């Protein structure tokens, strides 16, 4: 093999080796189940009875007594939450909490956080005003409000609460679907396939997720979360971490 032939043979290989290779990309994070369909692994009973919460037939079942919450083991900051829920009793009351504290506030059964209301459609007429008139229907279609000292700016104000722009919740015995987009102190709520409510400037924007027990039986299923990249959140804007 002459020198010229060798150069001609090996030069292409040298050129290929010199071409920079693209960096190996990590796969994008995907959806994660918050409930395994079998038991309450990953959840912490904050202040309810041992039998308040249970897993049955692929659902989280809450008997509604006593009033209190169950929370995730992990805190979340920016995320998309999918949750399906169904009331079984007239006027049932429940909800979930975003960016929540890990313990109940003193003198209250609930932690500090943003409540995403889940009420059965008969609640306004079964819980009338002092003069007997029914409360507004806005209560029962996914109101958003701060609890335990958390402040926020309502998108569709009803006092300090934000009401849904359209009544979309279904009555007892039917499944409702909430999709919650929570980013940097802002929450957008989709009720049964349409975004109809939101809040901004939440004073606490990192914390636990909670499910609420408040007097009536309710079922939850298909709880999934897609975590998004973190933002700039100061320690004062995050719920304290509760050690196991």
C-alpha positions as CSV (number, residue, x, y, z in Angstrom):
1,X,0.0,0.0,0.0
2,X,1.5,3.2,-1.1
3,X,1.4,6.3,1.2
4,X,-1.1,8.1,-1.2
5,X,-3.5,5.1,-1.2
6,X,-3.4,4.9,2.6
7,X,-4.2,8.6,2.9
8,X,-7.1,8.3,0.6
9,X,-8.5,5.3,2.5
10,X,-8.3,6.6,6.0
11,X,-9.0,10.4,5.4
12,X,-12.8,9.9,5.4
13,X,-12.7,8.0,8.7
14,X,-10.7,10.9,10.2
15,X,-13.3,13.4,9.0
16,X,-16.2,11.3,10.5
17,X,-14.4,11.2,13.8
18,X,-13.9,14.9,13.8
19,X,-17.6,15.7,13.3
20,X,-19.1,16.7,16.7
21,X,-21.8,14.3,17.9
22,X,-25.0,15.6,19.4
23,X,-25.3,15.4,23.1
24,X,-27.4,12.6,24.5
25,X,-30.7,14.1,25.5
26,X,-32.6,13.1,28.6
27,X,-36.1,12.0,28.0
28,X,-38.8,14.6,28.8
29,X,-40.5,14.0,32.2
30,X,-43.9,12.3,31.8
31,X,-47.1,11.9,33.8
32,X,-46.9,10.1,37.1
33,X,-49.7,8.4,39.0
34,X,-50.5,9.9,42.4
35,X,-52.6,6.8,43.3
36,X,-51.6,3.2,42.5
37,X,-55.1,2.0,42.4
38,X,-54.6,-0.5,45.3
39,X,-53.6,1.3,48.5
40,X,-52.7,4.8,49.9
41,X,-49.0,4.5,49.3
42,X,-47.6,8.0,48.8
43,X,-50.3,9.7,51.0
44,X,-50.2,10.9,54.6
45,X,-53.3,11.0,56.8
46,X,-52.9,14.5,58.4
47,X,-55.8,14.7,60.9
48,X,-58.5,12.2,59.9
49,X,-59.6,8.9,61.5
50,X,-57.8,5.7,60.3
51,X,-60.9,4.7,58.4
52,X,-61.7,8.1,56.8
53,X,-59.7,7.2,53.7
54,X,-59.5,3.9,51.9
55,X,-58.7,2.4,48.4
56,X,-61.4,0.3,46.7
57,X,-61.9,-0.8,43.1
58,X,-59.3,1.6,41.7
59,X,-60.6,4.6,43.6
60,X,-59.7,6.6,46.7
61,X,-62.8,6.6,48.9
62,X,-63.5,9.2,51.6
63,X,-66.3,8.6,54.1
64,X,-66.3,12.4,55.0
65,X,-65.8,12.0,58.7
66,X,-64.2,13.7,60.5
67,X,-63.4,16.9,58.7
68,X,-59.7,17.1,57.7
69,X,-57.2,16.3,55.0
70,X,-54.9,13.7,53.5
71,X,-51.8,14.9,51.8
72,X,-49.1,13.8,49.4
73,X,-45.7,12.7,50.8
74,X,-44.0,15.1,48.4
75,X,-44.3,18.8,47.7
76,X,-45.0,20.2,44.3
77,X,-44.3,23.6,42.8
78,X,-45.2,23.9,39.1
79,X,-47.3,21.2,37.7
80,X,-50.4,20.0,35.8
81,X,-52.8,17.9,37.9
82,X,-55.5,15.7,36.6
83,X,-58.1,14.5,39.0
84,X,-61.6,12.9,38.7
85,X,-64.2,13.0,41.5
86,X,-67.7,12.0,42.2
87,X,-70.0,12.9,45.1
88,X,-72.5,10.3,46.3
89,X,-74.7,12.4,48.7
90,X,-76.9,15.5,48.1
91,X,-75.0,18.6,48.9
92,X,-71.7,16.9,49.5
93,X,-68.7,19.0,50.3
94,X,-65.0,18.4,49.5
95,X,-62.1,19.7,47.6
96,X,-58.4,19.5,46.9
97,X,-55.6,21.8,48.0
98,X,-52.7,23.0,46.0
99,X,-49.4,24.5,47.4
100,X,-50.6,23.3,50.8
101,X,-49.0,23.2,54.2
102,X,-48.3,19.7,55.6
103,X,-50.2,20.2,58.8
104,X,-53.5,21.8,59.8
105,X,-53.5,25.4,61.0
106,X,-54.1,25.9,64.7
107,X,-57.8,26.1,65.4
108,X,-58.7,24.8,61.9
109,X,-59.1,21.3,60.3
110,X,-57.4,22.6,57.2
111,X,-53.8,23.7,56.2
112,X,-52.7,26.8,54.5
113,X,-53.2,26.5,50.8
114,X,-55.3,27.1,47.7
115,X,-58.6,25.2,47.9
116,X,-60.1,23.9,44.6
117,X,-63.7,23.5,45.6
118,X,-65.6,20.2,44.9
119,X,-69.3,20.6,45.9
120,X,-72.4,18.6,45.0
121,X,-74.9,20.7,43.1
122,X,-77.6,20.7,45.8
123,X,-75.2,22.3,48.3
124,X,-76.5,25.9,47.8
125,X,-80.1,25.1,48.6
126,X,-79.2,22.8,51.5
127,X,-77.0,25.4,53.0
128,X,-79.0,28.7,52.5
129,X,-78.3,32.1,53.8
130,X,-79.6,33.2,57.2
131,X,-82.7,34.5,55.6
132,X,-83.4,31.2,53.9
133,X,-82.4,32.2,50.4
134,X,-80.2,29.7,48.5
135,X,-76.5,30.6,48.2
136,X,-75.2,31.4,44.7
137,X,-74.6,28.6,42.3
138,X,-71.0,29.9,41.9
139,X,-70.1,27.9,45.0
140,X,-70.6,24.5,43.3
141,X,-68.7,24.9,40.0
142,X,-65.1,25.0,41.0
143,X,-64.4,28.0,43.1
144,X,-60.8,28.8,44.0
145,X,-59.8,30.6,47.2
146,X,-57.1,30.9,49.8
147,X,-57.3,29.1,53.1
148,X,-55.3,29.5,56.3
149,X,-53.9,33.0,55.5
150,X,-52.9,32.3,51.9
151,X,-53.6,35.4,49.8
152,X,-54.3,35.5,46.1
153,X,-55.8,37.5,43.3
154,X,-59.1,36.1,41.9
155,X,-59.6,36.0,38.2
156,X,-63.4,36.1,38.4
157,X,-64.0,37.8,41.8
158,X,-66.7,36.8,44.2
159,X,-65.4,38.6,47.2
160,X,-61.9,37.2,47.8
161,X,-62.8,34.0,46.0
162,X,-62.7,33.3,42.2
163,X,-65.8,31.8,40.7
164,X,-66.0,29.8,37.5
165,X,-67.1,31.8,34.4
166,X,-69.4,28.9,33.4
167,X,-71.4,26.3,35.4
168,X,-70.0,22.9,34.3
169,X,-70.0,20.5,37.3
170,X,-72.1,17.4,37.2
171,X,-74.4,16.2,40.0
172,X,-73.9,13.3,42.5
173,X,-73.5,9.9,40.8
174,X,-71.5,11.4,37.9
175,X,-67.8,11.8,37.5
176,X,-66.3,15.3,37.2
177,X,-62.9,16.0,35.7
178,X,-60.6,18.8,36.9
179,X,-57.4,19.7,35.2
180,X,-55.3,22.1,37.2
181,X,-52.4,24.0,35.7
182,X,-50.3,25.6,38.5
183,X,-47.3,27.7,37.6
184,X,-45.5,30.4,39.6
185,X,-48.4,31.4,41.8
186,X,-51.0,31.2,39.1
187,X,-53.6,28.5,38.8
188,X,-55.9,27.8,35.8
189,X,-58.8,25.3,36.3
190,X,-60.5,23.3,33.6
191,X,-63.9,21.8,34.6
192,X,-65.0,18.9,32.5
193,X,-62.9,19.9,29.5
194,X,-63.0,23.7,29.5
195,X,-60.9,26.3,31.4
196,X,-63.3,28.4,33.3
197,X,-61.5,29.7,36.4
198,X,-58.2,31.0,37.7
199,X,-56.2,32.9,40.3
200,X,-52.9,34.6,40.4
201,X,-50.3,36.0,42.8
202,X,-50.7,33.3,45.4
203,X,-48.6,34.1,48.4
204,X,-47.6,30.4,48.8
205,X,-46.6,28.7,45.5
206,X,-44.9,25.4,46.6
207,X,-46.3,22.8,48.9
208,X,-48.3,19.5,49.2
209,X,-51.4,18.4,47.5
210,X,-54.3,17.5,49.8
211,X,-57.7,15.8,49.5
212,X,-60.4,17.1,51.8
213,X,-62.9,15.2,54.0
214,X,-65.8,17.4,55.0
215,X,-68.9,15.5,56.0
216,X,-70.0,13.5,52.9
217,X,-68.8,10.5,51.0
218,X,-66.8,11.2,47.9
219,X,-64.7,9.1,45.5
220,X,-61.6,10.0,43.5
221,X,-59.8,8.3,40.6
222,X,-57.2,8.8,37.9
223,X,-55.0,11.2,40.0
224,X,-52.0,12.0,37.8
225,X,-49.4,14.8,37.8
226,X,-47.0,16.2,35.3
227,X,-44.3,18.1,37.0
228,X,-43.0,21.2,35.3
229,X,-39.6,23.0,35.7
230,X,-39.2,25.0,39.0
231,X,-39.4,28.7,39.1
232,X,-38.0,31.4,41.5
233,X,-39.6,30.6,44.8
234,X,-38.3,32.0,48.1
235,X,-38.4,30.0,51.3
236,X,-41.2,32.3,52.5
237,X,-43.3,31.3,49.4
238,X,-43.0,27.6,50.1
239,X,-44.8,25.5,52.7
240,X,-42.5,24.1,55.4
241,X,-41.3,20.6,54.8
242,X,-42.8,18.1,57.2
243,X,-40.3,15.5,58.3
244,X,-41.5,11.9,58.3
